[in-house]
Amino acid sequence: MESMDRISVDPAVCLGQPTIRGMRITVAFVVRLVASGMTRAQILQAYPELEEEDIVQALQYAAWASSERVRLVPVKGA
């Protein structure tokens, strides 16, 4: 895994969810913003406390975390 120096986990912040630099902005929230179609520029404008590298690392962390688990997805019609 690449350096994740902007991602932190603290049980006292957001119930221990991975956050951006200890702020109350979770990795999951940033990923949802990207998934909703917002560009990096739009996210940075809406949340000026974030930096572009925060978004990059949130996506890298999400990719890493999702590759660590195998979840069976039911096949429709099976």
ZIKAWO-V841320 format. One line per field, one symbol per residue. ss: DSSP state (~ for helix, > for strand, _ for the rest). psi: psi as a letter, one per 20 degrees, with the letter a starting at -180 (. if undefined). burial: I if it has 24 or more other ideal C-beta (glycine too) atoms within 12 Angstrom, else O. Layout:
ss->???
psi->???
burial->???
This chain:
ss->______>>_____~~~__>>_____>~~~~~~~~~____~~~~~~~_____~~~~~~~~~~~~~~~~___________
psi->prpliipqoohiplkjqprokjrkoqghggghgghiiprgggghghmiiqqghggghghggggghhiiqppppqppj.
burial->OOOIOIIIOOOOOOOOIIIIIOIOIIIOIIIOIIOOOOOOOOIOOOIOOIOOOIIIIIIIIIOOOOOOOOOOOOOOOO
